[in-house]
Structure formats: structure tokens, C-alpha cells
Amino acid sequence: MNVSFHSPAPRTAISGSKAHRQSKQHGLEDMELDGDHEDGANGSGVKASTLHVVTPGEVITNDTAFMRGHGTYIENEKVVSSVAGVVDRVNKLISVRPLHTRYTGEIGDVVVGRITEVAQKRWKVDVSARQDAILMLSSINLPGGVQRRKQESDELQMRSFFMEGDLVVAEVQAFFGDGAYSLHTRSLKYGKLRNGTFISVPPALVQRCKSHFHSLACGVDVILGLNGYIWVSAHVPQNLDEIDTELVYSNKNKEDITPRDRESIARVGNCIRALADEFIFINDTIISFAYEASLQYKLKDMNKKEIMHAIATEATTAVDNMKG
């Protein structure tokens, strides 16, 4: 999917435009009039210059011909916003896309989570969703790669596998009746996370890719969880066929993490924060460009707003140039 990044229009230009005055006076009626442009021809929405931002309780339109969608409700025959966000219109269906939202997953999603509770034959995992996900005892690999039914002795040793506070990478395999996600870690590429640092960004910024496990040229591994949880760690060369399954549940980090590795991990983490601060889609390519752009700055200065902005701008420019 090709993504274009546009600079926001100046506030004075928006407030002084005729379209903006009409949107304040007529709500969605103005957006319907703008439907003759290229985006309106296929009913996909409204172009960026006519974005309609609303707050909870604000009337979107008085026209009864429109149908309400997500993020709206009907009051006195008016379509009213129930969340703060941007109005989307597809034909006669009006919805509001929230500015901030929880993770809404799909089967097959790779997620990073934190164990919050050890319960009977299951772990509860925080995945930034509306409720904790569930990792069943039957959905993990036993130490040694033994393939058998889980027994009562395994249930007594659950905290030796995962305990409260542990970070894990898993895959969404199903949904329970109450909407909770069912996770699994049966593949050896999933499991407990070590040797790195945890970063949280808005879930909408993480792009779906063929793989969410990336090894960067700087010697750092990155796991991009689709739930907005990202794990940045030291690179550990390994072959899935040669993994010591006895160490999968170990809590010990590798002992030979050098100061240079630690600096690279911290630099990549700060680059991801800089991209998220500028609301830029995050993938392995733009992280690599952001890392290269950050090398001209000292690590301790990378949390300054102007430097974060400069890194993000240079990275997006490099991506645009690469696309030609």
C-alpha cells in the first residue's frame, strides 16, 4: 500500500476558507457538496483539506437522509458524535474515526503483551485491547519440545513458564464469546522476550507486513506488534531448528550484550518514539532510515522535540525518494 505524507494545512488558511465556514454552518451538508472531487466519485471519503473534526456531543448533521455509523448516535433526529475524531462518510453512512482507540485484532495478528495474571490453566495478557487476552496452557510449547497433553503437574509449574510481568510475543488464534482474544505461542519464534526494551505506540501506526520480525543492519532485532507494543532487542543469531527449547522460558538475558549494542537498542527505540510523535506509519524500512538520520545526533539529545522532528522528517523524505 502506497502511503503519502502531507504537511498539515496552516490554521489561518483553514479558518479563512469558505469550505470551513460552510462546514461549521451546515455540518455534513458541506461535505456532501464537496463529493464531486476525485475522492467523492467513488464514495471513499473527503480529501484532507475538508476534514471535519468533531468532539463528543457535537451535532454532525441535521439531515435525516444520513445513516449513523460507528462513533455516532441519533438524538432529536440529528446525527451526533459520541467520540472525538474525524468524520468519515461513505455514501449516506456517517461514522467518526476516533483520534485514539484501543487495539482491535484479527486472527493471525502478531502481538506483544505483558502477563498480568496467572489463572487456572491460563494466563491473562495485556495487549492494549478493551480486555485482557487469554493464553491457554494448552496453547504453549512445553520445555524440551515434548508433544503431549498438559497434565496437572504442568498446571502447578505455570509460573515457571510465564509469570506476572513477563513480556511475550504471540499470535491471535481465535476469539472467545465475550470478545477476548485467544493467543498461542506454539511456534518457536513466539514466546518470552529478553535482551531488550519495550516501547508503546498507537496501534494504528503499526503497518501490517508479511513479517513483523525484523533484523536491522545496525545489529538490532525489532518485533512490531500490531497492537502497538514494540520490542527492540539485541540481535541473537539463531536457527529455529537449533533453538534450545530448555532456554525458551529462561529469565536470564544474554551476558555478552556490549555497550555498543545497548546504545543501538536505545537509539532505535528513540527513533520509533520520534516517528510515533509525528504520527508516521511505522515499519522496518522507515525505522532503518530514521536510525541513519539519528547518527548525527548524540543519544542523550534524541528526546528533544526539535531533534525528534528532524529525524522523522529526514526519514520520511528518504522513504519518498526511495519510492521515486
N, C-alpha and C positions, 0 to 999 in steps of 0.2 A: 504494500500500500504506500503510495507516494504521499508524503506529508509536507505541506508548505507552511512556513512560519512567517507571520506578518506582524509588523510592529503595530501596536495599538494606535488608533486614531487620536489626535490631540483632543483633549476635553473641550476646548473652546470651539473647535471645528464641529464637534458633535452637537454641542448645546446650541450652536447657532444655525444649524441646518434645518431646513424646512421639514425633512423627514422626522427629525427628533421632536420638533414641536407637534407635528401631527400625531406621533406615537403617544405622546403624553395626553393628547386630547381625545384620541379615538382608539387607543389600545391596539388590538389585533386588526382593526379595520384598516389601519395604515399598512400593516404587514401584508394584508391581502392585496392592497393596491400595488405593493412592490412585487407581487408574484409574477410579473411579466418578465423579470430578468432571467438570466440563464439558469439560476438555481430553481426559480419558481416554475420553470417549464416542466420539470419532472416531479414537482411537489416535494423536493428533498428538504426544503427549508428556506431560510433567509440568509442573504450574504452578510458578511461580518459588519458592514457599515450600518446595518439596520438591526443589530442585535437588540433585543428587548429584555432588559434585566428587571426582575421583579422581586419583591420581598413578601414574606408571609402575610396573607390578608389583603394583598393588593388585587384590585379588580383588573383582569386581563382584557375582557371584552363583555359587552352587553348583548351582543348578537346571539340569539338563541339558535342560529343555524350551526354553530360550532359545537363539537362534542368534546367532553373533558377527557383528558388522559392522565397519566401518572403525574403526581405533584400538583393536582388541581382538585377543586370541588365546586359544586353548584350552590349558590346562595342567592335567593331572591331573583332567580332566573339569570344570574350572572356567573361567569366562569372566574373563579378566584384562585389565586396561588396559595398552596399550602406550605411551600418551601421557598427559600431564597435561591434563585438560579436564573437560567436563561430560558426564554420561551422558545419552544420548538413547535412548528406547525407542519403537519403533513396532510395536505388537502384540508379537510374540515376538522381534523383531530388536533387538539391543542394539549401539549404537555409541557412540564417545566423540568429542565435538566438541572439537578442540584449542583451548587458550586462545590460542596463537599459531601461525599457519600461513603457508605460502607462498602466493603468488597462483596460483590455478587458473583459467585463462582459458577463454573461449568465442569462437567465430568471431563477428566483428563488434565485439568489445570495443575501446574506445579506451584506449590505454595510453601512458604517458610512460616513456621509457627513456634509458639512457646508453650510448653506444657504448663497448664495451670492447676490441674488436679489429677490425682491417681484414684480411680474409682474401681468398681468391680468389673474385671475383665476389660477395662477400657481406660484410656487417658483422654482428658479434655484438653483441647489445644486452642489457644488464641490465634486466630488467623485474620483478625481485623474485620470479621463479619458481624452480623447482628447478634449472633450467639456463637458459643464455642463449638469448634468442630470436634468430632469423635474419632479417635484412633483405637480400634478394637485390638485386643490381644491376639486375635486370630488373623490380623492383617499385617503382622510384622514377621521378619525372619528371625528365627532362633539363633543364638550363638552357635557357630560351627556349621551353619547351613543345614541343620537337621530338618528334614521334612516329615513332620508327624503332627498329630492332633495336639492342641495345647492341653496340658494337664493342670491339676490343682497345684502341683509343685511350681509350675511356671507362673501361676497367678500369685503365689507367695513371693516370687522373685521379681515382680513387676518393676519395683524401684531400682533394681539393678540394670534394667533395660533403659527406662526413661523415668526421671523423677522431676518434681516441680522445679521450674526454672530452666530446664534443658531446652535448647533450640533444636528443631528438627526440620528437615525438608521432606515433603511427602507429596502424594498425588491425590486429587479428589477422585474417588471411585464411584460414589453414589450419594443419594440424598435420603435422609430419614423423613418420616411422615411429618415431623414438626419443622422441616426445612433445614435442619442441621446437616453439615457436610460429613460424610464418612470418608476417612482418609486411609491410605495404605502406604507401607514402606517396604513392600516385598522385593523390589529391585535393589541391588547393592549400591546403586547411585543415590538412593534415598537413605535417610537415617539421621543420626545425631551429628550436629555441626560443631566443629572445633577449629582452632587456629586462626580465628578471625574476629571481625567486628560486625555488629548488627546495625542496619540503617532502615528507617521507616519513611516512606514517601506516599503520596496519594495513589491509590490503586489504579486510577485512570491514566497515570503517566507511564505505567509499565506496558510496553508493547508486546503483543503476542508474537512469538518467534517459533521457528522449527525446534529450537533447543533453548532452554533457559539456563543451561550450564555453560559458562564461558571461561576460557583461559586467555587472559590478556598477555600482550607481548612484554609487559613490564613485570611478569612473574607473579601475577595475582589472579586468583580464581574468583569469579563472581557468579552467584546464583540469584537470578531475577525472579522473585516470587510474584505471581500475578496478583497476589493480594496486597502488594505494595511493601512487603517485607523483603529486604535485600540482604544477602550475606556476602561479605568481602573477606577473603581468607588468603593465607599463603598457599602458593601452588604446591600440591603434593602429587608428584608423578605416580600414576597407578594404572594398573590394568584390571578391569572388572573381573577377569578370570583369575587374577592373582591376589585379590584382596584377602587379607587375614580376617576371616569372619569373627574371630575371637576378639578383635580390637574394634569392631563396629560400634560397640556400646561403651567404649572406654571414655573416661572423662579427662584424660591427660592430653595436653597439647604436645605437638612435636617439639623436641628440645633444641633443634638447630634453627629456630627462627632468628635470623640475623637482624641487626638494627636497620639495615637497608630494606629488608622485607617489611619490617614494621612501618618504615616511612612510606613505602609504596602502598601498603594497605591503607594507611591514614590518608595519603594523597588521593587515592581512588575514591575513598569514602567521601572526602570533601568535594571532589568533582561531582559525585552523584547528588550531594546536597545542593551544590550550586545549580545544577540542571533542574532539580525539583523546585528550587526557589524561584526560578524563572519560568516555571510551568512548561518545561520542554519534555517531550516524549523521551523515555529512557530505553536504550538498547545498547548492545555491546559496542557497536560502531561509534556512536556519539560519546560513549564513555572513554574510548581509546583516544579520540580527538581531544576531548576535554583534558585527559591526562597529559597529552603532549603540550597543550596550551598552558597547563599549570606549571610546567617545569621552569618557567622563567620567574616564578614567584617562590618565596620561602614558604615552607609548610605552615609556619605559625601565622602567616598573613592571609591564608586562604579563607578564613572565616569573615574577612572584611567584605562588606556589601559590594563595594566598587570592584574588588578583585573577583568576587563570585560572578558578577555581571559580565566582566570582561572575559572570563573563562568560558561562560555559557555562550556568549556572542561569538567568540572565535570558533568554538566547537560547531555551532550551527552553520556558520559560514563555510567551514571546511566540509561539512556534510553536503551542503548545497553545491559547492564546487565539484565534489566527487560525483554527484548526480548529473553534473554537466549542464 
